[in-house]
Amino acid sequence: MTIKKFIEKFNRIKKMEFVASTRNGPTGIGHTLENLLGITENNIALSDLVEAELKAHRSKSKNLITLFTFNNKCWKMNPLEAVKKYGSKDKNGRIGLYYTMSLKPNSVGLFLSINQKTISVQHTSGETIAVWSLDKLAERFIQKIPAMTFVSAFVEIRDNKEYFHFYRAQLMKNTSPELLANQFKNENIVVDLRLHDKGTRARNHGTGFRIYEDKLPLLFKNIKDL
């Protein structure tokens, strides 16, 4: 779908004002927008929509969404050793590092540390657990989301059903290590550690980098209303 075609369709959708959700739950907004645009549900490859990932957003929503996962050569401490030393029991009784990290130390003393070039997981003892280059994170983000069509909607609840008024679409492009660093410092991006003790090794489900949905535009240098 070209940018011109998207704008034509979106202008018609805006004029419809509130439309009933086509699916219950968190994914209802995206499913409804896809249906209105005539897009077959397939997680929308980048080439399907003006070379930009489509994201539908409930105005005022502060949900966390995953930007990407990234573990490549980041661990400075053996992951299994880290789990055994700093882990806690999960609901299945396994010892794991299932923490959403921020700048403040958590209950076991782990926290995020940020400088101009890296973000790392540290312990209050001074031990470094893992380190990521901000340049590499920016590369990963650009690879995953080179551009985004960010569609905002007002929400009404009628008889326990959601209705959406899609009122704004923005095309957002270009990020940088500096922008990412600022959002980490403002705690708009959080880091999810997701690994547990598997006996002879740590089972890692991928470190997740997540952002509050309403803060997504802060990751881009160029934003254009469509």
N, C-alpha and C positions, 0 to 999 in steps of 0.2 A: 504494500500500500504506500503510495507516494505521500509526501507531506501535503500536497494540494488536495488529494483525495481525502486524507484524514481530516483536514480542516473543514471540508464540505460536509462530511458525515457528522463531525463533532458539532458544527453549528446547528444541524438539525436536531441532534440529541439535546443540546442546551435548551432549545425551544420547547421540548417535551416536558420540561420541569420534572416533577417527581414521578418516578417510575418504580414499580414494585420489583424487589429483588427476585432474581431467578433461582436463587439458591439460599438456603439458610446458613448461618455461620459466618466466620471471618472472610471466607473466600467469595461470599455473595457479591460484593461490590465489583470485584474483578470479572467474575463470570457474567454479571449483568452488563457491564461495559463491553465485553467481548461480543456478547449476543447483539447488542445494539449496533456495534461496528461491523457485524457480519464476519467475525473472526472465529474459526473453528478452534475449540479449546485444545491447545497443544503446548502450553507453557510459553508460547509466543517466542519463537526464535527471533534474533535481532533483525533479520532480514524481512520479517513479516510486517513490520510497522516502522516506516520511515527510518530504518537503520537505527532504531532506538528501542530499548526495552520499555514496554508499557507498564505503568504502575498506577493503579487507581487508589485514591487516598480519601478516607473519611475525614473531613475537616474536623479539627480539634482532637483527632486520634493521636495518642501518644504511645501506641504499641511499638514494640521492638521488632525489627525485621532484619534478617540476615543479609549482609552484603556479599560475603564470600567466606570461604574457609581457607586457611593457609598455615602450613606447618613446616615448609621446606627449610631444613637445616637451622631451625630456630632454637632447638633445645640445647642449652648449655649444661644442664644437669640430666643425667640419665632419667628418662620418663618414669620407669618403674621405681627408681629410687625416690623420685619426687612424689609419686603416689604414696609410697610406703611412709615417707617422712611427713608429708603435709596433707594427706588425704583424710577423708571422713567417710562413714558408711552411707551408702545410698539406700533407697527404699527396698532394694533387693538384698541388702546386707553386704554388698561388695564395697571394698575400699576404693574410693575414686577421687579424682580432682574434678568435680562438677561445680565450678564456681563461676559466677559472673563477676569479672574483675573491674575494679575502679581505682581511683587514685588513693582512696583510703584503705588501710589494711583491713582484711577481713578477719574472721574469727580465728584463723590459723596463722595470721600475720603476713599473708600474701597481698601484694598491691601492684598497681601499674606505675612505672616510672617512665617519663617522657623527656627527651632532649631534642635537639634540632635534627638529629639523624635517625634515632631509633626509638622504639617503644619496647619495654621489657617487663617481665614479671619478676618481681624481687620479693625477698623475704626481709622482715624487719631486722634479722640478724646480719644482713648485708649480702646474703647468698643470692646469686642470680639464677633464675630457673630457666628462662627463655628470653630470646631477643629477636625482634623483627626490625629490618631496615624499613624506614618510612618510604624510601624510594621503591623498594620491592613491593610494599603494600599498595602504593599508588599504581604500580605497573599491573598488579593483580586486579585491582579495582577497575582500571581502564580496560583490561582484557575482558573482564566479566560484564562491565556496564560502560561501554564507551560513550553512550548517550542514553538519555531517558526521556520518555514522554510521560509527564507527571500530571495526572488528571485528578482534580479535586471535586468532591461532592458534598453537598449538604445532606444530612440524614434526618428522616422523620420515622417514628415508630407508630404504626397504625394497626391496631388489633394484633399486637405482638409480631408484626411483620415489618421489615425494613423497607423504606422507600428512599431512592437516591435522586438528587437533582445534580447532575454533572454540569458544573458551571464554569470551570476553568481548566485549560490545558496549557502546559508549559513544556517547551523543548529545552532540555538542560544538557550542557556539554562541558567537557574539560575540567579535570581535577588536577591536584598537585600534592606533593608531599606536605607542603606548608598548610594547605587546607585540611588535610587529614590530621596533621599534628594539632591544629587549632581545635578540631572537633573532639579529639581525644582529651585535650586539656580542659575543654568545656564539659567533658563527660557526656557528650551527645553520642559518641561511639563507645561501646563497651566490648570487652573481650570475654568470650565464653570458653573456659577450659573444659574439655569433655573427654576424659580418659579414666580407665579403671584398671585395677590389678587383674591380670589374666593368668597369674601363676608365674610363668617364666618371663613374661614381658608385660608391657602396658598396652592395653587395647585403646587406641586413640580414634575417636570419632570425628576428629578434625576441629581445630581451634576456630571458633566462629567469631567473626567481626560483625557486630550488629549495631544498628543505629535506630534512634527513635524516628518513627515514620515522618513526623512533621518537620524533622530537621534535615531531611534528604536534600532540599535545595541548597543547603549550606555547603555541600560537597562539590558544587560546580561553580566554575568561573563565569560561564555564559548561560544566561537564562532568557528565553524569549517566549512571550505569550503568543499562543496560536489562535 
